[in-house]
Amino acid sequence: MSGSGLRFTLELAAPPERVYPALTEAPLLCRWLCDDCESEPRANGRLIMRWRRPGSAASFEARWVEFSPPARAAFQGGNSSYPNGDAGTVWFSLVPDGPATRLEIRHEWPRGDGYDAPVESWRSAWPRALERLKQHVEHEA
C-alpha cells in the first residue's frame, strides 16, 4: 500500500465529552480497543496498548500527536510487526450532533510496501472494536 488508509464513521448516542475520554484514557481504552493500556492523555504523551490473545503482536507503542479535547485526537506508532515498526497514524474527529456525536476515524498508513496484511487485519478489527466502543459509551455508566 502506498500512503493510504481506512476510514470509518460511527454515530454515537452520547456527547463528545463522554466519547473523548473513551478514546484517550487507559482504563476506558481497555473496555473497547485493547486488553492492557498505558496512556498519558496529552499532546506528545505516551500510549502503549497490549493484547493477550495467543498470536497477538508485541505491544503497540505510540505518541499522542494531536490532543484537542473534546474534538480531535490522534496517535502515531507501531511495533515490530509493521514495516519499519510504523503502523501510521489513527485520527479521531468528534462532531457534536445535538445530544449525540458523529465519530470519524482515519487510520492512515505510511508510504511503502508491506502494509497489505496489516491493513486487512485492521479493516476487519476496527468495526468490531467500534461496536464495543458504541456499547461502552451508550450503555455503560
N, C-alpha and C positions, 0 to 999 in steps of 0.2 A: 504494500500500500504506500501511497505517497502523500503525506500531509493531509489525510482525510480524517473522517471521524464518524461518530454515531450521534444521533440527535433523538431526544425523547421529550414529550410534553405530558404533564400529568396535572389534572385538575384535583385539587385537594380541598375538602370542606373544613378548612382551618385557616386562620390568619397567618400572614408571613411571620409574625412574631412567635408563633408556635412552631412553624415549619423550620425556620432558620436554625434554631438550636439542634434539631434532629439531624441536620446536615453537617454540623460542625463540632458538636460536643461528644467526647468519647463515650460516655455511658449510653447516649442516645444513638450514636452510630452503631453500637453493638446490638441494638434492637432490630436493625434492618439491613445493615451492609456487611458487617464482619463479626467475628467471634470475640476478638480482643482488640482493644484500641487504646492508643495514647494520642491525645490531641492538645495542642497549645492553640486555642482558638483566637488567633490574632494574625495580622499580616506577618509573614515570614516565620510563623510558628510551625513546629514540627507536627507531623501526622504520621503515625505508624499503625497499620492495620494488619491483623493476623487472622488466619482461618485454620481451624483444627481438623478439617476433613482429611482423610487419607489422600495423598497425592496433591495436596494443596501446595502452592508455591511458597517460597520464602516470604518473610514479612515484606509488606509493601511500605516503603518509606518515602515520604513526600514532605512538601512545604506548602503552607497556605500562601499562594501568590496573589490572591485578592481576598479581602475580608472587609465587606461593607454591609453590616447588619442593617435591616433585615432584607436587603435587596439582592446582594451578589456575594458569591464566594467561589473560590477556585483553588484546587490543589494540583501540584505537579510532582511527579515522582515515578517510582517503579521498583523493580528488583531484577535479579539475575535472569529471570525467565523472559525478559524483554530484550530486544536488540539494544545494545549499549546500556542496558539497565533502565531504559526510558519508556514508560508507559504513556507519556504525553501529559495532557492537562485535562482535568474534569472541571467544567464550569457549571455553576448553579445560578440561575436567574429566577427571582421570585417576583411575580407581578400580582399585586392585590386585585381582587375581583369581588367587590362587596365584602362579605364575611369570609370569602374563600381566597385561595391562592392558585395561580397558574405557575407551575414549576417547569422551567425549561432547563434541560440537561444537555450539555455538549461534551462529548469525550473526544478530544482532538488528538490525533496520532502524529508523531514526528515524521518527517520525510524519510524515506528509505525502505529497504526491503526487510522482510522477516516479520511483518505485522499481520499477515493473513490469519494465522491461527489465533493469536490473542484477540483480534477484532471479532472473529466468530465466537470465541468464548464469551466476550463481553456483550456481544449482540444478543445472546440468549440469557446472560446473567443479569443485565440491567433491568429488563422487565420484571423478573422475579423479585429482585431487590426493591424495585419501586412499588410493587404490590405490597410488600412488607412495610415500606415507609407509609404508604397510604393507610394501612391498617393501624399503624402506630399513631400517626398524627390525628386521625379521625376518630379512633375508638379507645385509645388508652389515655388515662388521665395523667 
